[in-house]
Amino acid sequence: MKRLFIIFLFVILLAATIGLWSYSYFESLEEATVKTTSIQEYSSIPSESGVFERSQYALEYQIMPLDKDYQRNLNSYYKNRAFYGGPPTVPHPIEEGSIGGSSCLKCHENGGFVQKFEAYTPVTPHPDKLNCVQCHVRVKTQSNFVASSWTGNKGSSLDNQALLNSPPVVPHPLQLRENCLSCHAGPSAAKEIRTTHPERVNCRQCHVINDKKTKNIGTFKRATK
């Protein structure tokens, strides 16, 4: 009888041990697989994603010889805009029916020299916007406009470093202009704003944005009771 009691007690203890070990094991598994309610997908640098779109051409831009006979300058760059910051007009004739879709991108996606116009084609920084004439209007005539005293804003100054040797700030808005190498590298870039180091790719790592307009609030006066 005593032997049966000892065996029964041993079985009870063994079952309790197995039960406690199993409970502890499954509890540890639950702690290791904590479910998350939601996973938010994001890019590490979402606001700078457009900067890298033409980075595959950075080394080619670096070794590309300059064609000084046909390089553009800032005067022609600003002259082709109705106002500072405005989209450039289309300075060349366009055949009817050749607008829309990817027609413009045939020349303006990657640039290149056009013998007909004796110029390098500017590269668009936003090739995903296919309805080009929604913003870029054609220059058809100058006779429909009358003279006025209106003067547009002047272009940004090139001498805009915070310190003597600091990288210049970005003086214009970045909407539709995130792809810096489109305008600042290659033979179609205006010579004054052509980058000397396209291989560094991430322009905004050093060139910060400074397109905020400030308003003169006058002399500060403390409020009196």
N, CA and C atoms as a LAMMPS dump frame, in Angstrom:
ITEM: TIMESTEP
0
ITEM: NUMBER OF ATOMS
675
ITEM: BOX BOUNDS ff ff ff
-5.0000000000000000e+02 5.0000000000000000e+02
-5.0000000000000000e+02 5.0000000000000000e+02
-5.0000000000000000e+02 5.0000000000000000e+02
ITEM: ATOMS id mol type element x y z
1 1 1 N 0.828 -1.216 0
2 1 2 C 0 0 0
3 1 3 C 0.866 1.271 0
4 2 1 N 1.898 1.221 0.831
5 2 2 C 2.827 2.345 0.916
6 2 3 C 3.536 2.563 -0.409
7 3 1 N 3.879 1.445 -1.085
8 3 2 C 4.575 1.549 -2.387
9 3 3 C 3.666 2.196 -3.432
10 4 1 N 2.371 1.816 -3.431
11 4 2 C 1.438 2.408 -4.389
12 4 3 C 1.272 3.919 -4.15
13 5 1 N 1.291 4.301 -2.845
14 5 2 C 1.16 5.734 -2.544
15 5 3 C 2.362 6.529 -3.074
16 6 1 N 3.544 5.919 -2.924
17 6 2 C 4.755 6.609 -3.405
18 6 3 C 4.718 6.752 -4.931
19 7 1 N 4.278 5.642 -5.617
20 7 2 C 4.192 5.699 -7.085
21 7 3 C 3.169 6.745 -7.518
22 8 1 N 2.011 6.789 -6.797
23 8 2 C 0.971 7.766 -7.134
24 8 3 C 1.468 9.2 -6.951
25 9 1 N 2.208 9.4 -5.832
26 9 2 C 2.758 10.726 -5.568
27 9 3 C 3.777 11.115 -6.637
28 10 1 N 4.597 10.153 -7.078
29 10 2 C 5.587 10.41 -8.122
30 10 3 C 4.923 10.806 -9.446
31 11 1 N 3.822 10.087 -9.771
32 11 2 C 3.107 10.404 -11.008
33 11 3 C 2.513 11.808 -10.946
34 12 1 N 1.962 12.17 -9.762
35 12 2 C 1.382 13.508 -9.599
36 12 3 C 2.446 14.587 -9.785
37 13 1 N 3.61 14.349 -9.143
38 13 2 C 4.688 15.333 -9.251
39 13 3 C 5.202 15.437 -10.686
40 14 1 N 5.284 14.265 -11.376
41 14 2 C 5.758 14.271 -12.751
42 14 3 C 4.786 15.032 -13.659
43 15 1 N 3.46 14.777 -13.447
44 15 2 C 2.457 15.469 -14.265
45 15 3 C 2.476 16.977 -13.997
46 16 1 N 2.673 17.347 -12.724
47 16 2 C 2.725 18.776 -12.394
48 16 3 C 3.942 19.432 -13.021
49 17 1 N 5.072 18.709 -13.016
50 17 2 C 6.295 19.255 -13.62
51 17 3 C 6.107 19.468 -15.115
52 18 1 N 5.535 18.452 -15.765
53 18 2 C 5.311 18.574 -17.219
54 18 3 C 4.352 19.733 -17.519
55 19 1 N 3.31 19.869 -16.676
56 19 2 C 2.345 20.934 -16.892
57 19 3 C 2.972 22.319 -16.735
58 20 1 N 3.758 22.481 -15.671
59 20 2 C 4.4 23.777 -15.441
60 20 3 C 5.414 24.11 -16.538
61 21 1 N 6.142 23.094 -16.993
62 21 2 C 7.152 23.347 -18.053
63 21 3 C 6.465 23.74 -19.363
64 22 1 N 5.365 23.045 -19.678
65 22 2 C 4.655 23.366 -20.913
66 22 3 C 4.085 24.767 -20.865
67 23 1 N 3.503 25.131 -19.711
68 23 2 C 2.924 26.472 -19.581
69 23 3 C 4.006 27.54 -19.734
70 24 1 N 5.156 27.302 -19.087
71 24 2 C 6.255 28.261 -19.183
72 24 3 C 6.784 28.35 -20.606
73 25 1 N 6.846 27.226 -21.305
74 25 2 C 7.379 27.21 -22.678
75 25 3 C 6.492 28.019 -23.622
76 26 1 N 5.182 27.77 -23.55
77 26 2 C 4.285 28.484 -24.47
78 26 3 C 4.159 29.975 -24.119
79 27 1 N 4.296 30.288 -22.826
80 27 2 C 4.294 31.701 -22.45
81 27 3 C 5.493 32.431 -23.033
82 28 1 N 6.653 31.747 -23.034
83 28 2 C 7.855 32.382 -23.59
84 28 3 C 7.721 32.584 -25.091
85 29 1 N 7.029 31.661 -25.783
86 29 2 C 6.821 31.823 -27.218
87 29 3 C 5.949 33.033 -27.515
88 30 1 N 4.928 33.256 -26.731
89 30 2 C 4.057 34.404 -26.95
90 30 3 C 4.796 35.712 -26.766
91 31 1 N 5.686 35.778 -25.791
92 31 2 C 6.444 37.009 -25.577
93 31 3 C 7.36 37.302 -26.753
94 32 1 N 7.846 36.216 -27.422
95 32 2 C 8.775 36.413 -28.527
96 32 3 C 8.072 36.79 -29.824
97 33 1 N 6.778 36.587 -29.879
98 33 2 C 6.034 36.91 -31.103
99 33 3 C 4.913 37.885 -30.81
100 34 1 N 5.278 39.031 -30.29
101 34 2 C 4.286 40.057 -30
102 34 3 C 3.782 40.644 -31.31
103 35 1 N 2.494 40.647 -31.498
104 35 2 C 1.908 41.165 -32.727
105 35 3 C 1.847 42.684 -32.689
106 36 1 N 2.159 43.281 -33.812
107 36 2 C 2.043 44.731 -33.929
108 36 3 C 0.71 45.066 -34.569
109 37 1 N 0.165 46.181 -34.19
110 37 2 C -1.15 46.565 -34.697
111 37 3 C -1.083 47.025 -36.148
112 38 1 N -0.046 47.753 -36.513
113 38 2 C 0.07 48.239 -37.877
114 38 3 C 1.537 48.478 -38.203
115 39 1 N 1.896 48.266 -39.429
116 39 2 C 3.258 48.51 -39.886
117 39 3 C 3.205 49.625 -40.919
118 40 1 N 3.803 50.74 -40.616
119 40 2 C 3.772 51.879 -41.515
120 40 3 C 5 51.849 -42.421
121 41 1 N 4.754 51.769 -43.724
122 41 2 C 5.854 51.765 -44.664
123 41 3 C 6.315 53.196 -44.916
124 42 1 N 7.613 53.405 -44.869
125 42 2 C 8.131 54.737 -45.12
126 42 3 C 9.537 54.619 -45.695
127 43 1 N 9.932 55.641 -46.392
128 43 2 C 11.288 55.712 -46.896
129 43 3 C 12.148 56.413 -45.868
130 44 1 N 13.421 56.048 -45.83
131 44 2 C 14.294 56.637 -44.83
132 44 3 C 14.451 58.135 -45.061
133 45 1 N 14.417 58.581 -46.319
134 45 2 C 14.514 60.004 -46.634
135 45 3 C 13.461 60.336 -47.693
136 46 1 N 12.189 60.283 -47.322
137 46 2 C 11.129 60.435 -48.32
138 46 3 C 11.179 61.765 -49.036
139 47 1 N 11.545 62.842 -48.349
140 47 2 C 11.515 64.15 -48.987
141 47 3 C 12.651 64.338 -49.972
142 48 1 N 13.64 63.45 -49.994
143 48 2 C 14.766 63.591 -50.892
144 48 3 C 14.8 62.51 -51.96
145 49 1 N 13.717 61.781 -52.095
146 49 2 C 13.744 60.656 -53.022
147 49 3 C 13.993 61.101 -54.458
148 50 1 N 13.495 62.272 -54.84
149 50 2 C 13.669 62.723 -56.21
150 50 3 C 15.092 63.08 -56.568
151 51 1 N 15.914 63.346 -55.577
152 51 2 C 17.298 63.74 -55.838
153 51 3 C 18.059 62.635 -56.543
154 52 1 N 17.701 61.406 -56.278
155 52 2 C 18.501 60.28 -56.755
156 52 3 C 18.047 59.726 -58.105
157 53 1 N 17.043 60.32 -58.713
158 53 2 C 16.472 59.73 -59.918
159 53 3 C 17.447 59.699 -61.096
160 54 1 N 18.335 60.656 -61.21
161 54 2 C 19.303 60.669 -62.307
162 54 3 C 20.711 60.385 -61.815
163 55 1 N 20.824 59.82 -60.639
164 55 2 C 22.15 59.573 -60.077
165 55 3 C 22.945 58.557 -60.885
166 56 1 N 22.275 57.728 -61.718
167 56 2 C 23.012 56.754 -62.511
168 56 3 C 23.868 57.423 -63.58
169 57 1 N 23.585 58.721 -63.857
170 57 2 C 24.381 59.445 -64.847
171 57 3 C 25.447 60.334 -64.198
172 58 1 N 25.573 60.293 -62.895
173 58 2 C 26.445 61.24 -62.193
174 58 3 C 27.894 61.133 -62.666
175 59 1 N 28.417 59.931 -62.798
176 59 2 C 29.812 59.776 -63.217
177 59 3 C 30.002 60.197 -64.668
178 60 1 N 29 59.983 -65.5
179 60 2 C 29.104 60.428 -66.895
180 60 3 C 29.133 61.955 -66.961
181 61 1 N 28.328 62.609 -66.13
182 61 2 C 28.35 64.072 -66.089
183 61 3 C 29.729 64.573 -65.666
184 62 1 N 30.347 63.854 -64.748
185 62 2 C 31.63 64.305 -64.213
186 62 3 C 32.718 64.3 -65.285
187 63 1 N 32.746 63.315 -66.144
188 63 2 C 33.818 63.192 -67.138
189 63 3 C 33.417 63.79 -68.49
190 64 1 N 32.201 64.307 -68.607
191 64 2 C 31.714 64.822 -69.882
192 64 3 C 32.413 66.14 -70.222
193 65 1 N 33.032 66.265 -71.398
194 65 2 C 33.672 67.538 -71.772
195 65 3 C 32.624 68.613 -72.032
196 66 1 N 32.983 69.854 -71.718
197 66 2 C 32.058 70.969 -71.901
198 66 3 C 32.104 71.461 -73.341
199 67 1 N 30.954 71.703 -73.899
200 67 2 C 30.861 72.263 -75.24
201 67 3 C 30.63 73.766 -75.085
202 68 1 N 31.707 74.522 -74.998
203 68 2 C 31.608 75.947 -74.681
204 68 3 C 30.917 76.753 -75.776
205 69 1 N 30.87 76.233 -76.973
206 69 2 C 30.23 76.976 -78.07
207 69 3 C 28.713 77.006 -77.933
208 70 1 N 28.155 76.024 -77.241
209 70 2 C 26.692 75.942 -77.168
210 70 3 C 26.171 75.867 -75.735
211 71 1 N 26.978 76.226 -74.763
212 71 2 C 26.494 76.13 -73.389
213 71 3 C 25.535 77.274 -73.076
214 72 1 N 24.609 77.02 -72.203
215 72 2 C 23.606 78.009 -71.822
216 72 3 C 24.137 78.856 -70.672
217 73 1 N 23.472 79.975 -70.432
218 73 2 C 23.828 80.794 -69.278
219 73 3 C 22.552 81.211 -68.55
220 74 1 N 22.741 81.846 -67.396
221 74 2 C 21.577 82.191 -66.57
222 74 3 C 20.691 83.249 -67.22
223 75 1 N 21.264 84.121 -68.034
224 75 2 C 20.436 85.139 -68.685
225 75 3 C 19.375 84.499 -69.572
226 76 1 N 19.804 83.556 -70.385
227 76 2 C 18.837 82.866 -71.243
228 76 3 C 17.909 81.992 -70.411
229 77 1 N 18.435 81.478 -69.309
230 77 2 C 17.638 80.627 -68.417
231 77 3 C 16.464 81.414 -67.835
232 78 1 N 16.719 82.63 -67.337
233 78 2 C 15.655 83.445 -66.749
234 78 3 C 14.802 84.129 -67.814
235 79 1 N 15.406 84.439 -68.951
236 79 2 C 14.664 85.124 -70.001
237 79 3 C 13.536 84.26 -70.54
238 80 1 N 13.677 82.993 -70.421
239 80 2 C 12.678 82.074 -70.952
240 80 3 C 11.547 81.805 -69.971
241 81 1 N 11.428 82.631 -68.95
242 81 2 C 10.368 82.467 -67.947
243 81 3 C 9.596 83.772 -67.795
244 82 1 N 8.307 83.666 -67.587
245 82 2 C 7.49 84.865 -67.424
246 82 3 C 7.791 85.561 -66.111
247 83 1 N 8.198 84.804 -65.108
248 83 2 C 8.533 85.367 -63.801
249 83 3 C 9.48 84.401 -63.123
250 84 1 N 10.158 84.886 -62.103
251 84 2 C 11.098 84.034 -61.39
252 84 3 C 10.363 82.866 -60.722
253 85 1 N 10.795 81.691 -60.987
254 85 2 C 10.144 80.501 -60.454
255 85 3 C 9.109 79.911 -61.389
256 86 1 N 8.772 80.638 -62.446
257 86 2 C 7.777 80.141 -63.386
258 86 3 C 8.338 79.039 -64.279
259 87 1 N 7.475 78.216 -64.832
260 87 2 C 7.951 77.167 -65.751
261 87 3 C 8.441 77.801 -67.044
262 88 1 N 9.512 77.305 -67.626
263 88 2 C 10.006 77.878 -68.875
264 88 3 C 9.009 77.664 -70
265 89 1 N 8.972 78.638 -70.901
266 89 2 C 8.106 78.508 -72.068
267 89 3 C 8.758 77.571 -73.077
268 90 1 N 7.983 77.183 -74.056
269 90 2 C 8.513 76.324 -75.119
270 90 3 C 9.031 77.24 -76.228
271 91 1 N 10.338 77.373 -76.399
272 91 2 C 10.87 78.39 -77.305
273 91 3 C 10.948 77.953 -78.756
274 92 1 N 10.545 76.753 -79.042
275 92 2 C 10.671 76.255 -80.414
276 92 3 C 9.297 75.849 -80.941
277 93 1 N 9.115 75.825 -82.243
278 93 2 C 7.81 75.415 -82.802
279 93 3 C 7.5 73.956 -82.485
280 94 1 N 6.227 73.686 -82.352
281 94 2 C 5.771 72.323 -82.064
282 94 3 C 4.782 71.911 -83.142
283 95 1 N 5.001 70.788 -83.697
284 95 2 C 4.073 70.301 -84.711
285 95 3 C 2.749 69.932 -84.077
286 96 1 N 1.667 70.344 -84.697
287 96 2 C 0.332 70.044 -84.181
288 96 3 C 0.146 68.528 -84.082
289 97 1 N -0.402 68.118 -82.974
290 97 2 C -0.626 66.69 -82.776
291 97 3 C 0.525 65.964 -82.13
292 98 1 N 1.624 66.705 -81.883
293 98 2 C 2.784 66.053 -81.273
294 98 3 C 2.918 66.399 -79.803
295 99 1 N 1.85 66.912 -79.214
296 99 2 C 1.873 67.284 -77.803
297 99 3 C 1.141 66.216 -76.991
298 100 1 N 1.638 65.985 -75.784
299 100 2 C 0.991 65.013 -74.92
300 100 3 C 1.679 63.673 -74.97
301 101 1 N 1.299 62.836 -74.044
302 101 2 C 1.935 61.525 -73.97
303 101 3 C 3.416 61.678 -73.673
304 102 1 N 4.231 60.963 -74.414
305 102 2 C 5.678 61.033 -74.194
306 102 3 C 6.38 61.762 -75.337
307 103 1 N 5.655 62.577 -76.085
308 103 2 C 6.253 63.284 -77.224
309 103 3 C 7.399 64.182 -76.778
310 104 1 N 7.171 64.969 -75.738
311 104 2 C 8.21 65.888 -75.274
312 104 3 C 9.401 65.14 -74.695
313 105 1 N 9.116 63.985 -74.086
314 105 2 C 10.184 63.226 -73.432
315 105 3 C 11.18 62.637 -74.42
316 106 1 N 10.803 62.551 -75.684
317 106 2 C 11.742 62.031 -76.679
318 106 3 C 13.024 62.847 -76.686
319 107 1 N 12.894 64.149 -76.455
320 107 2 C 14.086 65 -76.404
321 107 3 C 14.442 65.423 -74.98
322 108 1 N 13.424 65.606 -74.124
323 108 2 C 13.672 66.239 -72.823
324 108 3 C 13.834 65.249 -71.674
325 109 1 N 13.806 63.982 -71.946
326 109 2 C 14.016 63.043 -70.839
327 109 3 C 15.495 62.88 -70.532
328 110 1 N 16.316 62.79 -71.594
329 110 2 C 17.75 62.596 -71.372
330 110 3 C 18.618 63.659 -72.041
331 111 1 N 18.01 64.593 -72.756
332 111 2 C 18.784 65.667 -73.352
333 111 3 C 19.545 65.238 -74.591
334 112 1 N 20.498 66.075 -74.986
335 112 2 C 21.291 65.792 -76.182
336 112 3 C 21.318 67.002 -77.09
337 113 1 N 22.239 67.011 -78.036
338 113 2 C 22.395 68.162 -78.925
339 113 3 C 21.434 68.037 -80.104
340 114 1 N 20.754 69.155 -80.401
341 114 2 C 19.817 69.2 -81.526
342 114 3 C 20.401 70.147 -82.57
343 115 1 N 20.824 69.591 -83.669
344 115 2 C 21.481 70.383 -84.704
345 115 3 C 20.553 71.443 -85.275
346 116 1 N 19.268 71.123 -85.367
347 116 2 C 18.288 72.049 -85.941
348 116 3 C 18.237 73.365 -85.181
349 117 1 N 18.282 73.288 -83.848
350 117 2 C 18.21 74.491 -83.013
351 117 3 C 19.58 74.921 -82.499
352 118 1 N 20.597 74.148 -82.807
353 118 2 C 21.955 74.429 -82.357
354 118 3 C 21.983 74.667 -80.84
355 119 1 N 21.44 73.738 -80.116
356 119 2 C 21.367 73.86 -78.656
357 119 3 C 21.23 72.471 -78.047
358 120 1 N 21.618 72.4 -76.777
359 120 2 C 21.413 71.165 -76.018
360 120 3 C 20.035 71.2 -75.381
361 121 1 N 19.33 70.132 -75.457
362 121 2 C 17.974 70.065 -74.917
363 121 3 C 17.998 70.042 -73.397
364 122 1 N 17.298 70.964 -72.744
365 122 2 C 17.186 70.899 -71.28
366 122 3 C 16.486 69.61 -70.846
367 123 1 N 16.954 69.058 -69.748
368 123 2 C 16.382 67.817 -69.218
369 123 3 C 15.32 68.154 -68.193
370 124 1 N 14.157 67.552 -68.331
371 124 2 C 13.094 67.817 -67.368
372 124 3 C 13.385 67.114 -66.05
373 125 1 N 13.161 67.802 -64.929
374 125 2 C 13.329 67.144 -63.632
375 125 3 C 12.113 66.335 -63.209
376 126 1 N 11.052 66.397 -64.003
377 126 2 C 9.829 65.664 -63.623
378 126 3 C 9.258 64.948 -64.851
379 127 1 N 9.92 63.935 -65.353
380 127 2 C 9.441 63.223 -66.544
381 127 3 C 8.14 62.474 -66.337
382 128 1 N 7.704 62.373 -65.083
383 128 2 C 6.453 61.671 -64.809
384 128 3 C 5.236 62.538 -65.13
385 129 1 N 5.434 63.858 -65.301
386 129 2 C 4.334 64.748 -65.647
387 129 3 C 4.238 64.838 -67.17
388 130 1 N 3.336 64.098 -67.75
389 130 2 C 3.292 63.963 -69.204
390 130 3 C 2.52 65.073 -69.896
391 131 1 N 1.653 65.762 -69.173
392 131 2 C 0.902 66.841 -69.8
393 131 3 C 1.722 68.132 -69.708
394 132 1 N 2.75 68.224 -70.543
395 132 2 C 3.745 69.289 -70.423
396 132 3 C 3.146 70.67 -70.633
397 133 1 N 2.236 70.79 -71.615
398 133 2 C 1.705 72.113 -71.952
399 133 3 C 0.711 72.623 -70.915
400 134 1 N 0.47 71.834 -69.883
401 134 2 C -0.364 72.334 -68.8
402 134 3 C 0.353 73.473 -68.071
403 135 1 N 1.672 73.441 -68.077
404 135 2 C 2.464 74.485 -67.422
405 135 3 C 3.371 75.22 -68.409
406 136 1 N 3.91 74.497 -69.385
407 136 2 C 4.856 75.104 -70.323
408 136 3 C 4.088 75.549 -71.571
409 137 1 N 3.873 76.852 -71.675
410 137 2 C 3.106 77.362 -72.809
411 137 3 C 4.032 77.679 -73.965
412 138 1 N 3.45 77.737 -75.139
413 138 2 C 4.226 78.043 -76.331
414 138 3 C 4.323 79.553 -76.545
415 139 1 N 5.4 79.983 -77.076
416 139 2 C 5.563 81.385 -77.453
417 139 3 C 5.122 81.502 -78.894
418 140 1 N 3.915 81.984 -79.096
419 140 2 C 3.374 82.053 -80.449
420 140 3 C 3.438 83.462 -81.016
421 141 1 N 3.254 84.46 -80.149
422 141 2 C 3.269 85.834 -80.641
423 141 3 C 3.594 86.774 -79.499
424 142 1 N 4.063 87.917 -79.815
425 142 2 C 4.329 88.953 -78.82
426 142 3 C 3.39 90.136 -79.009
427 143 1 N 2.504 90.054 -79.981
428 143 2 C 1.709 91.218 -80.344
429 143 3 C 0.43 91.357 -79.525
430 144 1 N 0.029 90.346 -78.803
431 144 2 C -1.214 90.406 -78.048
432 144 3 C -1.049 91.068 -76.682
433 145 1 N 0.147 91.402 -76.331
434 145 2 C 0.388 91.978 -75.023
435 145 3 C 0.791 93.44 -75.165
436 146 1 N 0.308 94.235 -74.254
437 146 2 C 0.669 95.648 -74.272
438 146 3 C 1.726 95.898 -73.212
439 147 1 N 2.464 96.939 -73.411
440 147 2 C 3.532 97.278 -72.478
441 147 3 C 2.954 97.738 -71.152
442 148 1 N 3.615 97.413 -70.068
443 148 2 C 3.185 97.842 -68.74
444 148 3 C 4.424 98.093 -67.894
445 149 1 N 4.176 98.573 -66.697
446 149 2 C 5.303 98.863 -65.797
447 149 3 C 5.592 97.697 -64.864
448 150 1 N 4.892 96.594 -65.078
449 150 2 C 5.079 95.45 -64.192
450 150 3 C 6.471 94.864 -64.354
451 151 1 N 7.091 94.586 -63.265
452 151 2 C 8.404 93.947 -63.298
453 151 3 C 8.349 92.699 -62.439
454 152 1 N 8.847 91.638 -62.945
455 152 2 C 8.852 90.384 -62.215
456 152 3 C 9.956 90.34 -61.173
457 153 1 N 9.879 89.343 -60.32
458 153 2 C 10.932 89.169 -59.332
459 153 3 C 12.238 88.814 -60.021
460 154 1 N 13.293 89.277 -59.467
461 154 2 C 14.596 88.956 -60.025
462 154 3 C 14.998 87.534 -59.64
463 155 1 N 15.864 87.002 -60.425
464 155 2 C 16.343 85.66 -60.133
465 155 3 C 17.178 85.639 -58.877
466 156 1 N 17.404 84.467 -58.394
467 156 2 C 18.151 84.335 -57.149
468 156 3 C 19.609 84.7 -57.359
469 157 1 N 20.22 85.133 -56.299
470 157 2 C 21.634 85.477 -56.353
471 157 3 C 22.476 84.217 -56.23
472 158 1 N 23.607 84.197 -56.927
473 158 2 C 24.494 83.039 -56.819
474 158 3 C 25.37 83.134 -55.588
475 159 1 N 25.526 84.333 -55.078
476 159 2 C 26.393 84.541 -53.924
477 159 3 C 25.567 84.43 -52.649
478 160 1 N 25.138 83.22 -52.331
479 160 2 C 24.215 83.051 -51.212
480 160 3 C 24.714 82.034 -50.195
481 161 1 N 26.034 81.951 -50.042
482 161 2 C 26.57 81.062 -49.018
483 161 3 C 26.441 81.699 -47.639
484 162 1 N 26.245 80.869 -46.636
485 162 2 C 26.191 81.372 -45.265
486 162 3 C 27.574 81.848 -44.828
487 163 1 N 28.607 81.124 -45.214
488 163 2 C 29.995 81.499 -44.945
489 163 3 C 30.747 81.513 -46.262
490 164 1 N 31.964 81.982 -46.246
491 164 2 C 32.72 82.161 -47.477
492 164 3 C 32.863 80.853 -48.247
493 165 1 N 33.161 79.782 -47.56
494 165 2 C 33.381 78.501 -48.225
495 165 3 C 32.225 77.518 -48.03
496 166 1 N 31.106 78.004 -47.575
497 166 2 C 29.962 77.123 -47.358
498 166 3 C 29.303 76.775 -48.69
499 167 1 N 28.642 75.646 -48.782
500 167 2 C 27.888 75.329 -49.997
501 167 3 C 26.714 76.28 -50.144
502 168 1 N 26.416 76.746 -51.346
503 168 2 C 25.276 77.66 -51.513
504 168 3 C 23.967 76.976 -51.149
505 169 1 N 23.045 77.767 -50.65
506 169 2 C 21.738 77.215 -50.304
507 169 3 C 20.918 77.041 -51.575
508 170 1 N 19.856 76.285 -51.488
509 170 2 C 18.936 76.093 -52.611
510 170 3 C 17.971 77.27 -52.606
511 171 1 N 18.04 78.177 -53.584
512 171 2 C 17.258 79.406 -53.491
513 171 3 C 15.846 79.305 -54.053
514 172 1 N 15.477 78.141 -54.567
515 172 2 C 14.164 78.036 -55.209
516 172 3 C 13.354 76.916 -54.567
517 173 1 N 12.034 76.945 -54.735
518 173 2 C 11.211 75.842 -54.215
519 173 3 C 11.59 74.521 -54.89
520 174 1 N 11.297 73.436 -54.223
521 174 2 C 11.675 72.124 -54.756
522 174 3 C 10.516 71.385 -55.413
523 175 1 N 9.353 71.975 -55.4
524 175 2 C 8.23 71.298 -56.048
525 175 3 C 8.517 71.134 -57.542
526 176 1 N 8.488 69.926 -58.017
527 176 2 C 8.79 69.551 -59.397
528 176 3 C 10.255 69.781 -59.747
529 177 1 N 11.087 70.1 -58.765
530 177 2 C 12.495 70.36 -59.024
531 177 3 C 13.399 69.564 -58.09
532 178 1 N 12.915 68.458 -57.602
533 178 2 C 13.726 67.678 -56.677
534 178 3 C 14.945 67.065 -57.348
535 179 1 N 14.828 66.786 -58.649
536 179 2 C 15.91 66.114 -59.355
537 179 3 C 16.966 67.138 -59.749
538 180 1 N 17.917 67.371 -58.887
539 180 2 C 18.881 68.469 -59.04
540 180 3 C 19.746 68.315 -60.289
541 181 1 N 20.164 67.085 -60.606
542 181 2 C 21.085 66.889 -61.721
543 181 3 C 20.454 67.203 -63.067
544 182 1 N 19.139 67.255 -63.127
545 182 2 C 18.488 67.582 -64.392
546 182 3 C 18.846 68.987 -64.856
547 183 1 N 18.936 69.907 -63.914
548 183 2 C 19.22 71.307 -64.274
549 183 3 C 20.644 71.722 -63.955
550 184 1 N 21.31 70.994 -63.061
551 184 2 C 22.631 71.437 -62.593
552 184 3 C 23.767 70.569 -63.096
553 185 1 N 23.513 69.691 -64.026
554 185 2 C 24.587 68.852 -64.576
555 185 3 C 24.308 68.585 -66.041
556 186 1 N 25.352 68.306 -66.763
557 186 2 C 25.192 68.008 -68.181
558 186 3 C 25.373 69.232 -69.058
559 187 1 N 25.448 69.059 -70.355
560 187 2 C 25.724 70.159 -71.271
561 187 3 C 24.599 71.17 -71.39
562 188 1 N 23.368 70.811 -71.02
563 188 2 C 22.258 71.759 -71.122
564 188 3 C 22.117 72.629 -69.885
565 189 1 N 22.904 72.37 -68.843
566 189 2 C 22.812 73.173 -67.623
567 189 3 C 23.449 74.538 -67.845
568 190 1 N 22.821 75.562 -67.271
569 190 2 C 23.422 76.9 -67.358
570 190 3 C 24.787 76.874 -66.693
571 191 1 N 25.773 77.474 -67.331
572 191 2 C 27.147 77.321 -66.876
573 191 3 C 27.366 77.879 -65.465
574 192 1 N 26.582 78.901 -65.08
575 192 2 C 26.784 79.496 -63.758
576 192 3 C 26.309 78.591 -62.634
577 193 1 N 25.378 77.715 -62.92
578 193 2 C 24.82 76.872 -61.855
579 193 3 C 25.152 75.401 -62.076
580 194 1 N 26.09 75.121 -62.97
581 194 2 C 26.473 73.724 -63.21
582 194 3 C 27.327 73.227 -62.054
583 195 1 N 26.969 72.11 -61.48
584 195 2 C 27.708 71.569 -60.349
585 195 3 C 29.055 71.022 -60.781
586 196 1 N 30.027 71.152 -59.915
587 196 2 C 31.362 70.606 -60.19
588 196 3 C 31.534 69.208 -59.615
589 197 1 N 30.533 68.726 -58.901
590 197 2 C 30.686 67.422 -58.252
591 197 3 C 29.382 66.618 -58.351
592 198 1 N 28.957 66.283 -59.563
593 198 2 C 27.698 65.535 -59.709
594 198 3 C 27.761 64.132 -59.105
595 199 1 N 28.973 63.618 -58.913
596 199 2 C 29.103 62.253 -58.394
597 199 3 C 28.684 62.133 -56.94
598 200 1 N 28.515 63.252 -56.245
599 200 2 C 28.122 63.167 -54.838
600 200 3 C 26.625 62.921 -54.665
601 201 1 N 25.877 63.104 -55.711
602 201 2 C 24.496 62.636 -55.857
603 201 3 C 23.518 63.281 -54.87
604 202 1 N 23.743 63.095 -53.578
605 202 2 C 22.773 63.601 -52.602
606 202 3 C 23.043 65.077 -52.334
607 203 1 N 22.554 65.93 -53.197
608 203 2 C 22.85 67.366 -53.14
609 203 3 C 22.387 67.985 -51.822
610 204 1 N 21.228 67.515 -51.359
611 204 2 C 20.624 68.149 -50.188
612 204 3 C 21.277 67.737 -48.881
613 205 1 N 22.307 66.906 -49.001
614 205 2 C 23.076 66.587 -47.795
615 205 3 C 23.871 67.822 -47.345
616 206 1 N 24.226 68.688 -48.303
617 206 2 C 25.002 69.894 -47.975
618 206 3 C 24.242 71.173 -48.325
619 207 1 N 23.479 71.148 -49.409
620 207 2 C 22.791 72.353 -49.854
621 207 3 C 21.393 72.382 -49.236
622 208 1 N 21.208 73.261 -48.283
623 208 2 C 19.931 73.308 -47.577
624 208 3 C 18.965 74.232 -48.295
625 209 1 N 17.706 74.097 -47.973
626 209 2 C 16.659 74.891 -48.616
627 209 3 C 16.534 76.235 -47.907
628 210 1 N 16.398 77.256 -48.683
629 210 2 C 16.164 78.575 -48.109
630 210 3 C 15.263 79.362 -49.047
631 211 1 N 14.068 78.935 -49.195
632 211 2 C 13.126 79.609 -50.084
633 211 3 C 11.993 80.278 -49.309
634 212 1 N 12.217 80.502 -48.032
635 212 2 C 11.172 81.119 -47.228
636 212 3 C 11.16 82.628 -47.446
637 213 1 N 9.971 83.153 -47.618
638 213 2 C 9.831 84.589 -47.777
639 213 3 C 9.608 85.216 -46.406
640 214 1 N 10.363 86.215 -46.121
641 214 2 C 10.231 86.888 -44.839
642 214 3 C 9.501 88.211 -45.029
643 215 1 N 8.847 88.634 -44.014
644 215 2 C 8.069 89.875 -44.07
645 215 3 C 8.592 90.843 -43.027
646 216 1 N 8.78 92.068 -43.432
647 216 2 C 9.268 93.088 -42.523
648 216 3 C 8.171 93.449 -41.532
649 217 1 N 8.41 93.222 -40.278
650 217 2 C 7.395 93.494 -39.262
651 217 3 C 7.642 94.826 -38.578
652 218 1 N 8.624 95.565 -39.041
653 218 2 C 8.889 96.872 -38.469
654 218 3 C 9.622 96.792 -37.146
655 219 1 N 9.707 97.914 -36.476
656 219 2 C 10.417 97.981 -35.202
657 219 3 C 9.587 97.34 -34.1
658 220 1 N 10.223 96.501 -33.321
659 220 2 C 9.504 95.808 -32.254
660 220 3 C 9.118 96.794 -31.148
661 221 1 N 7.876 96.751 -30.762
662 221 2 C 7.41 97.592 -29.657
663 221 3 C 6.713 96.714 -28.633
664 222 1 N 7.161 96.842 -27.403
665 222 2 C 6.554 96.049 -26.347
666 222 3 C 5.148 96.538 -26.043
667 223 1 N 4.247 95.625 -25.862
668 223 2 C 2.856 95.988 -25.58
669 223 3 C 2.752 96.663 -24.219
670 224 1 N 1.982 97.675 -24.154
671 224 2 C 1.77 98.381 -22.878
672 224 3 C 0.333 98.179 -22.418
673 225 1 N 0.163 98.211 -21.132
674 225 2 C -1.168 97.999 -20.557
675 225 3 C -2.034 99.227 -20.76
